[in-house]
Amino acid sequence: MATATDLGLQSNPSSSTLTHPLDEEVQKKLLRKTDLLVLPALACGLLTHAIDRSNIGNAKSDTLERDLHLAGNQFQLLLVLFYIPLTLSSVPFSLLAKTFSPSRVLPLAMFCFGTVAMACAAATSFGGLLACRMVLGVLEAAFLPLPSYYGSLFYTRRELSFRIACFFSAVNVAGAVSGLISFGVFQWRGRALAGWQYLFLIEGAITVGMSLVLFAVLPRSIESSRFFSPEEKKLARARLEEGTLDAGEELERFRWADARAALLQWESWAFTLMALSFGVALTGAANFLPSMIRRLTRDSVRANLFTIGPHLTAMACQLGATFLNNRIQQRAVLISSFATVACLAWILLATMDLSSGKVDVGYFLTYLLMAGTFTPPPLVAEWIASNSPTSTGRAMRLGMFATAIPMGGIISSVAFRAQDAPVYQRGLLTCASFIALLALLAVGMRAHFARLNRRMDRGEVASIDPGRQRPEWRYAI
């Protein structure tokens, strides 16, 4: 077993201070073990979260509206009133997780929303389904800020973006999986239940089962896990302390002063506006992609099958972009580039006549739309985590970030009106406008942080917290 000296730590067992640069091979071994423990569990959790949140879009393409006698904009209300509790519950879940650990809050919330997702199958009216959806919104709020915050307890700033993308790529896998399950169950004609009821039951049961697995495997931190040796735990602590103002127990302790400081900084609100911007397009795509594809093929069963390709393409772009960011450390460039592609795709889908021989063009645009819309979120989440010098401030900012995303869902749900079907031009152009705003904000924030770094290099900017600031700390761009 490696000794503390071999790992680059002081011989004093109570210290985690580095005495010389860490051995690269030792760090890689620690990273591999951390990845094996954290990544699959969080990805599976986010997979079930995304499936249960957006499967109503798949259910709409079956007989949900007819069976529940939905009329007018009642389906739109099911979406809007789901996002309101989702919006209000994100920050409380962030603070709850900071106090009791994401490793316990996440599985518990997951078990509860999986149970509620199954209960949706019993709905016989608009009111019954609406009640289930609103409770689901409260519980699913845990999975907006907590995976990113939980990941920041295990990874350094440079490592975090690719890992967050690995978590969030599960959202795209969820779209593909839900589309595939829908394709299968919607063909079960003549059974006791409707296809959409089987969909809710199957996907909710998967969530409940997975929550029990997460409760068993997720550790509070590396230091509390039996998976790591004592020397590896010291190394992990030292690595994490290099990228934060926190030291020792402050990594896990809640500090009201740090939370208040994060809330009052305008950069926190700029990041929140970025989350709102991509949240409009993200939720619009998640909820209405099957409906958009039905414009190209009138077969509702095949429309669900055709959502698989765009979702998998978005996942590949997410992973590729964040892997590239690990190398070049240029978040804003990548965010603005993908947002620009998405903006063009949304505009073209809204304005082009896709009838008579242009179906392939329309389907290709859904690939661009999904890739450009789903790639920025993990980059923005990692940018927030990297530019939050304290763990409590990071939890607060990620809570604000997570609150803004479902607010975007409210906007997109209102924009996609039933009377605008099948083109939904108003909704498509709304998404285009907000994703364009994301690109502009990314460029502006990059310029701001680069200017601050130059001033810090010249010694012109005072410490954020003079008592705890590390002189070498700089903002990520």
N, C-alpha and C positions, 0 to 999 in steps of 0.2 A: 504493500500500500504506500502511496506517495506520502511524504512527510510535509509538514507545514513549510519547511524551508524549500523543498522541491517545488511547491506550488507558488512560491514567491511571496510568502508571508513572513512576518516577524516570528521569531521563536516563542515569544510570549503568547501563550494560548488564549489569552483574553483579548488579544488585539487582532484586528483584521486589516491593519494598515500595510500597504505594499512597501516592500523594501527594494524591489527591483522589478523591471518589466516582467509581466507574467509570461510564462512559457506558452507559446502558441498551441502546441500539441495538447498541453494540459487543459487549456481553455476549450479547445475543440471537443475533448472528451467530456468535459462538464456540459457543454452545449448539447452534445448528442444525448446525454442522459436526461437533460432538462426537456429537450424536444420530445423525447419518447414518453415522458411523464405528462407533459402539459398539452402539447399540440393535438394529439388525437382526441383527448377528452373534451377540450374546448370546442374543437371543430364539430364533434358529434353533438354537443350541446347547442351550438349555433345552427346546425343543420335542422334539428327538431324545432327550434324556435322559429326559424324562417318558414318551415313547412306549415306549422300551425298558424302562423300570422297571415300568410298569403294564400292559403289553400281555398279561401273563399272566392278568389278569382277563378280558380279551376272549377269550383262548384257552380259558379255562375254559368259556365259554358255547358253544364249539364241541365238538369230540370229544377234547380233550386228555386228560381223565381216563380216558375209555374206551380210547384208543389206547395210553396208557402204563400202563394197568391200575392206576390210583391207587385206593387203598382207604382207608376210615376218614378220618383227619385228615392224610393225606399231602399234600394240596393246602395245608392250613394250615401244614404244616412247610415247604413251599416258600417261603411268605411269611415265616415267622418266621426261618428260617435265612438268608434274603436280607438281612434287616434287621440282623442281628448284625454282619457285616463292614462294612455300610454305616455303622453306629454307630461302630465302632472306627476307621474310616479317615478320618473328617471332619477332626479336629484335625490329624493328620499332613499332610493335603493343604493345610490352611490355612498351616501353617508352611513347607511346601515351596513354596507359591506366593509367600509373603513373601520367600523366598530367591531363587527362580528366575523369578518373575513369573507371574501367572495367564495371561498371553497365550501362554505355552508349555505350562504344565501342563494347562490346559483342553483344547486340541486333542489333545494326546497321549492323555490319559485318554479322550477322546471316541472317537478312532480305535480304542483297545483295547476299550472296552465295546461299540462297534458290531460289532466282529469277534466278540466273545463272544455278543452277541445273535443274530447269524446262526448261530452254532454251536448255539444252543438248538434249532434246527430239526432237528438230527441226533440229538437225544436219543431213545432207544428204551426208556428205563426211568426210574423215579423217581430212581434214583441218578445217572444221567447228567444229567438236567435239574437236579437239586439241585446238582451240582458246577458246572454253568454258572451257575446263579443265584447261588451264593456268590462266584464270581469276579466276576460282574457287580456284586454289592454292593460289593466292594472298589473297583472302578474308578468306579462311579457316585457314590461319596462326594465326588468332586471338585466335582460340580455342586451340592452343598448350600450350602457357605459361599462359594465363590469368585465367583459372579456379583455378589453384593452387595458383597463386598470389592473386586472389580475396578471396579465402578461408583463406589465411594467414592474411587477414584484420579482420577476425571474430573469429579465433580459435587460441589457444595457441599451442606451439610446440608439446605438448604431445597429444593433441586432433586431430591434423591436418591429420595424416596419414590415419586414418579410414575414415575421411570425404573426403579426396582426392580419396580414393578407391571407396567411394560411387559415386563421380562424374564419375570416370573413368570406373566403372562397367557398366555405360550406354553404353560404347563402345562395350562391349560384348552383352548387350541387343540389341544394334543396329545390330550386326551381325545376331542375332537370328530373330529380327523383319524383317530385309531386306531379310533374307532367306525365311521367311514365306510369305512376300508380293510377293517375286519373284515366289515362288511356286504357288501362286494364279494367278498372272497376266500372267505368262508364259503359262498358260493353256487356255487363252482367244484367241482361234484361230478364224480366219475369221473376226476379228474386223477391224475398220478403221486404227488403229495403231498397230505397233508391240509390243510384250510384254515388251521389254526393254524401249520403249518410254513411255508406261504407268507407268513403274517403276520410271523413272526420273520425270515424271509429279506428280505422287502421293507423292513421297518422298520429292520433292522440295516444294510442296504446304504445307506439314506438317511443314517444316522448316519455311516458311514465316509466317504461323499462330502462331507458337510457339515464334517467335521473338517479336511479338507484346505483347505477354503475359509477356516475360522477361523484356521488356522495361517498363511495368507497375509495376512490382513487385520488381525488383532488386534495393535495396538501395545503395547509395554511400558508406555508412558505417553504423554501428549500431547507431552511434550518429545522423545520418541524417534521421533515420527511425522513422516513427510514431508508429511502432509496439512495441517499447520499452519505458518504463517509464524513466524519468530523472535519477533516482537512478540506474536503470539497465544500462543506458548508461555510467555512471561514473564507475560502476563495470567493464563493458566490457573494457573500456579504461585502467583501472588499471591492469586487467589481461593481456592484450596485451603488455603493457609496461614492464612487468616482464621478457619477453623473447626476448627483443630487446634492442639495444643501443639507439634507437629513443625514444623521449619523446614528449608528447604534439603534436603540429602541425607537427613535423618531421615525424610522422607516415604517413602523407598524402603528405608531400612536397617532391619534387624531389631534390636530392643533387648530383651534378656532381662529387664531390669528392668521394662519396660512390660508384658511378657507375664506376669511373676510378679504384678505389681500387679493386673492385670485378673483373674487367676485367684483372687486372695484377696479380691476385693470381693464382698460379698453380693449387690449388684445384678446382677452377672454371673450368679449362680446363680438369681436371680429371673427374669431374662430366659430362662435355660435352661429353667426350669420352665414358662414361658409357651410356649416352643417345644414342649416335651413335650405340653402340654395340647392345642394345636391339631394337633400331629403325630398324635395318636390319631385324631381325627376326620378329618383330611386323608387319611391313608393308608387309613382305613376306607372313606371315600367313593371314593378312587381305585381301590381293589382290588375293592370289592363293589357299586359302583353298577350295573353290568350285572346282577348277581345280584338286587339289590333291585328293579330294573325287571322282571326276569323274574317276580317275584311278581305284577306287574300284567298282564303279557302273557306267555303260555307259549311264544311263538315266540322262540327264542334269537337268530335273525338280526335280527328287528325290535327286540329288546332292545338290541342294540348301536347300532342306528340312533337309538333313543330317548334315548341318552345325550348326543347332540349338543346338544340344546337346553339342558339344565342346565349343561353345560360352557361354552357361549357366554354364558349369563346370568351365570355366575360371573365370566367374564372381563370383561364389561361393568361389573359391580359393583366389581371390583378396580380397574379404571382410573378409574371415577367416584369411588370413595372416596379414592384416593390423589391424584387431581387436586384434590378438595375439600380434602384435608389440606394440599396446597401453599398453599392460600388461607387456611385457618383455623388451621393448625398445632395440631390437636387429635387426636393419634393415639389416645390412650386412649379418648376418647369414641367414635370410630369403631370401634375394636377391640371395645369392650364392647357396642356396639349391634348390630353384625353377629353377634357371638358369641351374644347373647341370641336373635336370630332363629333361628340355627342350632340352638341348644339346644331351642327349642320344636319345630322341624321334626323333629329326631331323636326327641324324646319322642312326638310324634304318630304318626310312622311306626311306632314300636314298640308303641303301645298301641291304635291304631285298627283296627277291622275294615274292611279295604279291599276286601272281596268285595262282590258284588251291587250294582253301580251306583256304587261309590265309587272306581273306578279313576282318574278324572280328578282327584279330590282327592289321591290318593296321588302321582300324577305331578306335580301342582302342588307338593306338599311336597318332592319331590326338587329342584325349582328353588330353593326357599327354603333347603334344606339345603346345596346346592352354593354358592349365593351367600354365605350366612353363614359357611360353613366355609373357603372359599378366599380371602375378602377380607382377613382379619386377617394372614396370614403376611407379605406384603410390607410392611405397616405396622409389624409387630414388627421385621422385619429392618432397616428404615430407622431405627426408634427406637434400636435397638442401635448402629447405625453413627453416628447423630447424637450419642448420649450417650457415645461412647468418644473421649476427648480425644486419644489418640495412635493412629497408624496400626497399630502393633504390637498395642496393646491391642484395637483394633478387629478385627484378624485373629484374635486369641485368642477374643474374645467370639463372633464369628461362627462360629468353629470349634466352640465349645461349643453354640451355637444349632443348628448343623447336626448335631451329634452327637445332640441330643435328639429331633429330628424322627423319625429312623428308630427310636429307642427307642419312640416312640409307635406306630410301625408294628408293633413286636413285640407291644405290648399289644393293639392292634386285631386283629391276626391271631389271637391266642389267644382273644379275645372272640367273634369270628365263627366259631362252631363248626359243623361239617358237620351235626350232629344238630339244630341250631336252624333249619335251612332249612325253608321259604322266608322266614320272617318275620325271623329273626336278632334276636329281641328283646333278648337279652343283649348282643349287639354294639352295637345301636342305643342302648341305654341307657348303655352304657359311654362311647360317643362323646358322648352328651348330658352326662354328668357331667364329662368333661374339658373340653368347650368352655365349660361353665358356670364351671369353675375359671379358664379364661382370662379371662373377663369380670371376675371378681373381682380377679384379679392386675393387670389393666390399670388398674382403678380405684385399687387400692392403690399401684401404682407412680406413677401420676399425682400422687396426694396427696403422696407422698414427694419427688418431684422439684420439685413446686411449692413445698413447704416449704423445700427446699434453696435454690431460687432466691431466695425471700424473705430467707433468712438471708444469702445472698451480697450481695443488694442493701443490706442493713444492715451489711455488713462483718463478720459474725459467723463466717463459715466461712473457714478457711484454704485456701490454694490446694491443689489436688490435687498439683501439683508446683511448688513456689515458684520453681524456677529457670526454668520454661518456661510457667507459667500466664499466659494472657491475661486481664486484668482484666474484659473485657467478655463473656467466655465464660459462657453459661448453659445449663442442661439443657433439652432439648426435652421437651415434655409431650404 
